[in-house]
Amino acid sequence: MIQPGSGLSNLQTRILSAIVLIAVAVALTWIGGFAFGLLASAIGISVFYEWQLITTARSTPLTRGLSWSCLIVVFAVLLFTQHILLMIGILFAGAALVAGLGGRESGYWPAFGLIYSGFPSIALTLLRGDTGDGFAAILFLFAVVWATDIFAYFNGRALGGPKLAPRFSPNKTWSGAIGGAAAGVAAGVACAAFITPAGGVPIPLVALLLSVIAQVGDLGESWVKRKFHVKDSSQLIPGHGGVMDRVDGLVAAAALLYVIGAILMTPEAPYDILF
């Protein structure tokens, strides 16, 4: 792990951490099966852990304990059976129970965090499935989200201009958002060019929707952190802060892609919408 004082700038640390994370994510995506399920579960657990750190003032030991218990059961099902209705049923029933027992003040935040961390992990796993089309769908998702994130950051810093949503995130600009969306569409089209599209859905449109929702997810996480006066969701990733800081766009885009695929194709093989 890169240690403070190693002589690396923050940008260099960010780049090195990103390279390692991308390599691990792509390798586990290629392996698929249980290995990818572990990756999806690790993302969900890390996100919920950081969500609890941020919103701990709006929860109680009871709601936190119930939320963790529910999440562990959901991920156990995800790893060993991947029964769709069972996973989603447990997740949303658990969230309803937490919200009901905790009430408005201490139940809604952990309940929402449970869905926010659990459903995208389920979506990622089901999108990957156990086929080559599932692998292609996840690579497409990664390409769109990563390109959006990278180019929104650098385009916004280079061009500046009017703020996108200063109440939620004072550093994000319209130039960054537009540049990120354009890059996300280009990356999605380039990724699909190596694979024969068979789902009948226009790739640029899907890529644009995913890029936009990824940026909405980023803004949403920024709003939560500002509301609770937190700069980073944690310090788990050198140069980047927490896992939520890196996957806020990915979890939103994964959830949307799964829902679109489940509606237009089938919940068991949502990746068929693309390839």
N, C-alpha and C positions, 0 to 999 in steps of 0.2 A: 504494500500500500504506500502511496505517496505521502510523505510526512511533511508537515510545515517546516520551513527552513531548509528545504532541499535545494533551493536556488531556482526553482521553477516559478515562472510567473503564473498568475491565476488563469490566464488564457491557456498557457501550456498545460497546466494541470487539468483544466476542463477538457482539452483535446485528448490527452492521454487517457483520462477516465472514460471519455466517450468511446474511444477506440476499443478499450477493453470491454465495455458494456455491449457495444455493437457485436463484437466477435462472439461473446458468450451467447447473446440473444439469437444470432443467426445460427450458431452451432446447435443449440438446443432446439431451435425451430426445425432444422434439418433432421435431427434425430427423431423428433416427434414423440408420440406416445407418452409414456410415463415421465420422460425427461422434460418434455414441453409442459406437461401438467404441473411438474414441480416449479418450472419457471413462472407459469401463470399464478400458481398458488403463492409463490414467494413475492410476486408483485402485489397481490391482494393483501397478504399479511403485512407487508411493509407499509402499504398505503394506509391500512386501517390503524396500524401502530402509530404512524405519524398524525393521522386524523385525531386519534385520541390524545396525543401530545398537545395538539393545537387547541382542541375544543374541550379539554379536561374540565374547565370551569363550568361547562354546560352538561355534565354527566354526573352520575353517581356510581359508587361501587357496584350496585345492583345492575344498572344498565350496561356498565362496562363488562361485567362478568357474563351477563346474558349474551351480549353482542359477540364476545370472544368465543363463547361456547357454540353459538350458532355458526359462526364463520368456520370454526374448526370442523364441525360436522359437514358443512357444505363442501369444504375442500377435501375431506375424506371421501365423500361421494364422488367428487370430481376426479380424484386420483384413481379410484378403484372401480367405479361403475360408469360414470359419466351419464347417469340417468337424468335426462333433461328436466322433466317435470318434477322429479324429486329435488334436484338442486335448486331450481327456481322456487319451488313451493316452500322449502325449508328457509331459504333466504328471505323471501317476502313475509312469510309467517313470523319469522324471528324478528324482522324489522317492525312489524305491526305490534308484536308483543312488547318489544322494547319501548316503542313510542307510547303504547297504552299504559304501561307500568310507570314510565318515567314522566309522562305528561309533557306539556308544552316546553317547560323550562329545561328539563334534564333528559327527556326522551327523544325529542325530534332530532337533535344533532347526532347522537350515536346511531339512531335508526337510519338516518340518511347516509352516514358514514359506512354503515354495514352494506347498504345497497351499492354505494359508490365504489367500494373496494371489492365486493363479491361479484356483482353482475358482470363487470368487464373481464374478470378472470375467467368466469364461465364462458363468456362470449369468445375470448381468445382461444380457449381450449376447443370449443365446438367449431370455430372457424378453421383451426388447424386440422382437426379430425385425424384420419390416418391415411390420407391419400396425397398424391402429388399435387392435386388441385388445391388442397388445403394448405400445403406448403407455399404454393404460388400466391394464394390469397393473403397469407400472413406477410410474405415479402412485399407484396403490393401495399399492404397497410403500413408496414414499416417505412417503405420508400416515401409514401405520401406524407406521413407524419414527421419523419425526420427531416425531409427537405423543407417542409413548412416551418419547422422549428428553427432550423439553421438559417435559412434565408430571411425569415422574419426578424431574427436577431441582428444579423449583419446588415440587412437592408435598412432596418430602422435606425441603427447606429450611424450608418453612412449618410442617409438622406434626411433623417429627422422629420420635422414638419408637424402638422396638427396631431394632437393626441387622440388615440383611438377611444379610450374609456378611462379618463383620468381619475374618476371616482373609484375604479376597480384596480387599475394598474397605471401609475403615472408615467412609466417609461415606455409603454407601447404606443406606437404611432400608426397612422393609416398607411404610410409608406411601407412600414414593416409588414402590416397585415396583407396588403395587396401583393407585395413581393413574395411573401410566404405562400400565399394562395397560388400565385402563378408558378412558383417553384414546385409546390405540391402536385399541381396538375401535370407539369412537365415530367416530374419524377414518376408519377403513376403511369403516364402514357409510355415513357421509356421502359419501365418495368414490364408493362403488358406487351410491348413490342417483341419481347423474347418468348412470349407465350401466346398461343392461339386463343383469342377470346371466344367463348362458346356460350356465355350466359345471356347474350342478347341485350345487355345493359351498356349504354355508352360509357366507356372508361373515363373520358374527361369529366363527365357529369358526376360520376361516383367519386372521382378523385377530388373534385371541387367541393362536394358535400363533406367529405371526410376532412379536407383541409380547413374548411370553415368551422366545423364542429370541434376540431382539434384546438383551434384558436379560442373558441368559446370556452372549452374546458380549461385552457390556460388562464383565461380571464376569471373564470369561476374560482379556480384555486387561489389566484391572486386576491380576489375579493375576500375569501375566507381568511387568508393570512392577515390582510389589513384589518379585518373586523376584530381579530384576536391579537393584533399588534405583534405579529410574528414575521420575521424576515425570511427565514428558511424553514421548511417543514421539519428538517433535522439536519444532521451533518454526516449522514451515512455515506455519501458519495463525495470524494475529494473534488473540490472545485465547483461542484454543482449544488450542494446542499443536500436535500433529502430525495427519496425515491419519488414522492409526489411531485416534486419540482421538475422531475424529468419525464414522468409518465402521465401528467395531467392531460395532455393532448391525446396520448395513445389510448388511455382508458375510455375517453369520450368517443373517439373515432371507432374503437373496437366495438363498443356497445352499439353504435349506430349501424355499422356494417353488418353486425349479426342480426339486428332487428330487420334491416332491409332484406337481407338474405332469407331470414326465417319467414317473412311475409310473402316475398315474391317466389321463393323456391321451397325450401323445407327446413324446419328447425334442426333436423338431423344432419343436413348437408348444406348450410347457408353459403358456403364458398362457391357453390354452383352458380351463384349469381354472376360471378366474374369469369370463371374458367371452366 
